[in-house]
Amino acid sequence: MPPPSSASSGEALTNVAKHAGATRVTVTLRRQRQHLTLSICDNGRGILPADRLKPASFGLRGMSERARALGGTLALSAAPGGGTMVTIKIRLAPAPAKRSEPTVE
């Protein structure tokens, strides 16, 4: 499975470049038990609640739809120290059961 939507991570980074005025971006990908979590955090101007509701916010809407299509969630929040944090969390499929080899006696 690719990371939690590489298209969403690309869209988030594009949004940072176009809108945030950030000088730093941190991208973190973690596996936490049965979840994969992608966090993209910048030190830019932040996102206003009204920006999230704009009808032309196709980037945010598309990122959210891609996360849901993978059975996950997308959250936007204020980053520590200013800026925006985008967090995409996807539940991993259970690992297939290991097949035991037959023993020959």
C-alpha positions as CSV (number, residue, x, y, z in Angstrom):
1,M,0.0,0.0,0.0
2,P,1.4,3.5,-0.8
3,P,1.8,6.0,2.0
4,P,-1.5,7.6,3.1
5,S,-2.3,8.9,-0.3
6,S,0.8,10.3,-1.9
7,A,-1.5,12.5,-3.9
8,S,-2.7,14.1,-0.7
9,S,0.8,14.7,0.6
10,G,1.7,16.3,-2.7
11,E,-1.4,18.5,-2.5
12,A,-0.6,19.5,1.1
13,L,3.0,20.5,0.1
14,T,1.6,22.4,-2.9
15,N,-0.8,24.3,-0.6
16,V,2.2,25.2,1.7
17,A,4.2,26.5,-1.3
18,K,1.2,28.5,-2.7
19,H,-0.5,29.8,0.4
20,A,1.4,29.5,3.7
21,G,4.4,31.7,3.3
22,A,6.2,29.1,5.3
23,T,10.0,28.8,5.7
24,R,10.0,25.3,7.1
25,V,7.9,22.1,6.5
26,T,8.2,18.9,8.4
27,V,6.8,15.6,7.0
28,T,6.5,12.6,9.3
29,L,5.2,9.2,8.4
30,R,4.6,6.8,11.3
31,R,3.2,3.4,11.8
32,Q,1.3,3.2,15.1
33,R,0.0,-0.3,15.7
34,Q,-2.7,-0.8,13.0
35,H,-2.5,2.8,11.6
36,L,-0.3,4.7,9.3
37,T,-0.2,8.4,10.1
38,L,1.2,11.1,7.8
39,S,1.7,14.6,9.3
40,I,2.7,17.6,7.4
41,C,3.5,20.6,9.6
42,D,4.5,24.1,8.4
43,N,5.4,27.4,10.2
44,G,3.4,29.6,7.8
45,R,0.5,31.9,8.3
46,G,-2.0,29.1,9.3
47,I,-5.4,28.3,7.8
48,L,-8.5,30.2,8.8
49,P,-11.7,28.3,9.5
50,A,-13.3,30.3,6.6
51,D,-10.6,29.0,4.2
52,R,-11.7,25.4,4.9
53,L,-15.3,26.1,3.8
54,K,-14.6,27.9,0.6
55,P,-16.5,26.3,-2.3
56,A,-13.3,26.4,-4.4
57,S,-11.2,24.5,-1.8
58,F,-10.8,21.6,-4.1
59,G,-7.4,20.7,-2.7
60,L,-8.6,20.3,0.8
61,R,-11.8,18.5,-0.3
62,G,-9.8,16.2,-2.5
63,M,-7.4,15.3,0.2
64,S,-10.2,14.6,2.6
65,E,-12.0,12.4,0.0
66,R,-8.9,10.4,-0.7
67,A,-8.3,9.8,3.0
68,R,-11.9,8.6,3.4
69,A,-11.6,6.4,0.3
70,L,-8.8,4.6,2.1
71,G,-10.9,4.2,5.2
72,G,-9.1,7.0,7.0
73,T,-9.4,10.6,8.2
74,L,-7.9,14.0,7.4
75,A,-7.5,16.6,10.2
76,L,-6.4,20.2,9.9
77,S,-5.1,21.9,13.0
78,A,-2.9,24.7,14.2
79,A,0.8,23.7,14.2
80,P,2.7,24.2,17.4
81,G,4.3,27.6,17.2
82,G,2.1,28.7,14.3
83,G,1.3,27.4,10.9
84,T,-0.8,24.5,9.9
85,M,-0.7,20.7,10.5
86,V,-2.3,18.3,8.2
87,T,-2.7,14.8,9.6
88,I,-3.9,11.8,7.5
89,K,-4.6,8.6,9.4
90,I,-5.2,5.4,7.6
91,R,-6.1,2.0,9.2
92,L,-3.8,-0.7,7.9
93,A,-5.3,-4.0,6.7
94,P,-4.5,-6.9,9.0
95,A,-1.4,-8.9,7.9
96,P,-2.3,-12.1,6.2
97,A,-1.9,-15.2,8.4
98,K,1.4,-17.0,7.9
99,R,1.0,-20.3,6.3
100,S,2.8,-23.0,8.1
101,E,4.8,-25.4,6.0
102,P,3.8,-29.0,6.3
103,T,6.2,-31.1,8.2
104,V,7.5,-34.3,6.7
105,E,8.4,-37.1,9.1
